[in-house]
Amino acid sequence: MPLRLHNITFDCAHPTELARWWTRVTGWEEDPDNPNLPDDDEVGIVAPDRSLNLLFTKVPEAKVVKNRVHLDLQATNGTRDDEVARLVALGATVVADRRQPDGAGWVVMADPEGNESCIERSADERAAAPAPPR
C-alpha cells in the first residue's frame, strides 16, 4: 500500500516566525482547525487544497551542514528571477547561483534559519525556452 506525503518538516529555533515567513513565500496559511500559538514548539501551514503541510518544529541545536532534503520551488506568477528578488527582500539569502546563460538552472537560497531551497524557472519560462539542440 503506498503512503501519502502529509508533512514536510523543518527543524528550527523559532517555529512561529519561520512559519510566518513561509506563508509569505508560498501563500499557504495556518490550518483554521489547528491555529498556531506564539509559544508552540510545533506549528504548521497548509496548502490551499489541504493536500500537504509544512511543519516547523523547535529543536535546541542550530543547523550546521547542508540540508539532505530540500524543496524545489517554481514561480506560479512571474519568473524565477522575480521570485529570487522577492525572497531576498523577505530575508532569504542566495547560497549558490546555478543560472545558465541559456536561461536554464536554478538558484539555491536559504530561509532565515538557513534551510536551503532551489528556485527553478516557472512552467511558462520552461515552455518558452527553445528546445535544446540535438
C-alpha positions as a printed Julia matrix, in Angstrom:
134×3 Matrix{Float64}:
  0.0    0.0     0.0
  1.56   3.35   -0.98
  1.93   6.17    1.5
  0.72   9.74    1.06
  3.06  12.63    1.87
  1.42  14.59    4.7
  4.03  16.99    6.18
  7.38  18.34    5.17
  9.06  19.19    8.46
 11.66  21.86    9.17
 13.69  21.68   12.37
 14.16  25.24   13.58
 14.78  27.54   16.53
 11.73  29.79   16.05
  8.79  27.82   14.61
  6.18  30.59   14.66
  8.42  33.15   12.96
  9.64  30.68   10.34
  6.09  29.51    9.6
  5.02  33.13    9.11
  7.95  33.67    6.74
  6.99  30.61    4.69
  3.36  31.8     4.48
  4.68  34.91    2.69
  6.78  32.72    0.4
  4.11  30.16   -0.52
  0.8   31.91    0.07
 -0.2   28.97    2.3
 -1.98  29.65    5.6
 -2.38  28.23    9.07
 -4.89  25.45    9.38
 -8.03  27.17   10.72
 -8.88  23.94   12.58
 -5.46  23.93   14.27
 -4.25  27.53   14.72
 -0.65  28.25   15.64
  0.04  29.84   19.01
  3.1   32.07   19.56
  4.75  29.73   22.09
  4.01  26.45   20.29
  7.02  24.21   19.75
  5.39  22.86   16.59
  3.43  24.97   14.12
  2.27  24.38   10.6
  0.88  25.87    7.44
 -1.3   24.09    4.94
 -1.56  24.13    1.14
 -4.73  25.77   -0.23
 -6.1   22.36   -1.28
 -5.11  20.98    2.17
 -3.11  18.21    0.49
  0.21  18.99    2.18
  1.54  20.78    5.25
  4.8   22.46    6.08
  5.54  21.77    9.73
  8.04  23.76   11.8
  9.38  22.0    14.89
 11.52  23.62   17.58
 14.85  21.91   18.19
 17.68  23.03   20.5
 20.57  22.63   18.09
 21.42  25.01   15.26
 21.68  23.92   11.63
 25.34  23.29   10.83
 25.51  21.45    7.49
 23.77  21.39    4.12
 20.22  20.02    4.06
 19.95  16.41    2.95
 16.43  17.14    1.62
 15.26  20.45    0.21
 12.33  21.96   -1.65
 12.48  22.81   -5.36
 10.14  25.74   -5.92
  8.75  27.29   -9.12
  7.12  30.65   -9.64
  3.39  30.47  -10.35
  3.29  34.11  -11.5
  6.3   35.9   -12.91
  9.75  34.49  -13.35
 12.41  32.68  -11.39
 14.4   35.91  -11.2
 11.35  37.8    -9.89
 10.96  35.2    -7.16
 14.64  35.3    -6.23
 14.39  39.07   -5.79
 11.15  38.74   -3.8
 12.64  36.13   -1.45
 15.77  38.21   -0.87
 13.5   41.14    0.05
 11.72  38.83    2.52
 15.02  37.89    4.19
 16.3   34.87    2.24
 19.93  34.66    1.16
 21.42  33.34   -2.07
 23.61  30.33   -1.29
 24.57  29.43   -4.87
 23.57  30.82   -8.24
 23.29  28.0   -10.79
 21.54  30.02  -13.53
 22.87  29.35  -17.02
 23.24  31.86  -19.89
 20.53  29.99  -21.84
 18.02  30.53  -19.0
 18.27  27.04  -17.54
 19.41  26.38  -13.99
 18.29  27.39  -10.53
 19.2   29.48   -7.51
 19.9   27.83   -4.15
 18.52  30.02   -1.38
 18.37  29.81    2.4
 15.43  30.87    4.55
 16.08  33.0     7.67
 17.17  29.9     9.63
 19.43  28.55    6.87
 17.19  25.86    5.35
 18.01  25.57    1.64
 15.57  25.53   -1.27
 16.06  25.82   -5.01
 14.17  28.34   -7.1
 13.65  26.99  -10.61
 12.24  28.53  -13.78
  8.47  28.77  -13.93
  6.45  26.45  -16.16
  5.88  29.4   -18.54
  9.63  30.09  -18.73
 10.31  26.42  -19.47
  7.64  26.32  -22.18
  9.03  29.46  -23.82
 12.62  28.2   -23.84
 14.0   26.98  -27.17
 14.42  23.25  -27.49
 17.97  22.06  -26.85
 19.95  21.18  -29.99
 20.11  17.53  -30.93
